[in-house]
Amino acid sequence: MFSTLIRLADEDDLPELPAIEASAGGAFAGVAGLEAVATDAGLDAAAFQRAFETGDVWVAQALEDPLFGELVAFAVTRRVGRDIHLAEMSTCREVQGRGIGRALLAAILESALEEGCTGATLTTFKDVPWNGPFYAAMGFRELAADELPAHLRDALAAEAARGILPMDRRCAMRLGLG
Ligand SMILES: CC(C)(COP(=O)(O)OP(=O)(O)OC[C@H]1O[C@@H](n2cnc3c(N)ncnc32)[C@H](O)[C@@H]1OP(=O)(O)O)[C@@H](O)C(=O)NCCC(=O)NCCS
């Protein structure tokens, strides 16, 4: 377990996030058929600024050497009705698999529950261990096509339109809260 302080981002944190996202994507370099995801450009600075203004950006700040004080993970969420939507989550490659993502997601879900949210949603890869199976372990359930709310249909359609993701491996998931 790698110890971090999990908090809402300050505007000053935003310039650090594209590098974390780029590092995180390296996890896909070794996944057959998803190599292109590893080098995908991801969100730019303007997109992070919009996310900060229209939703919440969470960060995990290292409390251990040699990274003490540095941001090592982030997540972007936004409210959709009474659900919280997890638009993105990334942990720096060098500290992945050490419990930071789980702690970050747990903090987001706890906050959503406190704010009266009734659920949490996301889209992800079904078959990548740190995607679908991780979220399933956190209680998320894959939604069938006829269960998708409009924002998840839109999210999957936007992913398909980008053309680099194998959509047969994507899914939408939801966790009921409360
Ligand atoms: C998804 C991500 C943010 C999770 O963050 P993390 O700090 O690695 O998360 P954790 O260490 O808490 O691991 C969560 C679970 O993912 C799985 N996992 C993480 N790294 C893994 C690896 N290298 N191989 C296999 N499983 C792995 C494990 O099931 C783990 O749970 P466990 O330790 O209880 O078994 C991170 O892996 C990442 O940035 N990946 C690339 C970007 C991405 O996939 N983002 C999510 C888009 S939906």
The ligand as a Gaussian input file, in Angstrom:
#p B3LYP/6-31G(d) Opt

LIG

0 1
 C       -6.934000       2.019000     -13.221000
 C       -5.871000       2.647000     -12.319000
 C       -6.174000       4.133000     -12.149000
 C       -5.939000       1.943000     -10.965000
 O       -5.014000       2.589000     -10.121000
 P       -3.983000       1.786000      -9.222000
 O       -3.330000       2.779000      -8.331000
 O       -3.146000       0.918000     -10.063000
 O       -5.041000       0.898000      -8.410000
 P       -4.788000      -0.169000      -7.267000
 O       -3.348000      -0.361000      -6.980000
 O       -5.708000       0.202000      -6.155000
 O       -5.292000      -1.491000      -7.976000
 C       -6.658000      -1.713000      -8.176000
 C       -6.847000      -3.093000      -8.757000
 O       -6.475000      -3.102000     -10.118000
 C       -5.831000      -4.356000     -10.416000
 N       -4.472000      -4.039000     -10.877000
 C       -3.784000      -2.892000     -10.708000
 N       -2.613000      -2.962000     -11.362000
 C       -2.570000      -4.170000     -11.929000
 C       -1.623000      -4.850000     -12.752000
 N       -0.479000      -4.268000     -13.133000
 N       -1.911000      -6.095000     -13.163000
 C       -3.065000      -6.683000     -12.808000
 N       -3.992000      -6.088000     -12.033000
 C       -3.744000      -4.864000     -11.608000
 C       -5.865000      -5.188000      -9.171000
 O       -7.032000      -5.986000      -9.179000
 C       -6.003000      -4.158000      -8.092000
 O       -6.695000      -4.590000      -6.980000
 P       -5.966000      -5.505000      -5.870000
 O       -4.627000      -4.881000      -5.636000
 O       -6.856000      -5.427000      -4.703000
 O       -5.884000      -6.840000      -6.489000
 C       -4.443000       2.460000     -12.898000
 O       -4.189000       1.079000     -13.059000
 C       -4.224000       3.188000     -14.200000
 O       -3.911000       4.373000     -14.210000
 N       -4.366000       2.461000     -15.331000
 C       -4.203000       3.033000     -16.643000
 C       -5.332000       3.995000     -16.973000
 C       -6.689000       3.360000     -16.766000
 O       -6.913000       2.193000     -17.063000
 N       -7.607000       4.166000     -16.220000
 C       -8.963000       3.731000     -15.899000
 C       -9.854000       3.968000     -17.055000
 S      -11.527000       3.356000     -16.726000

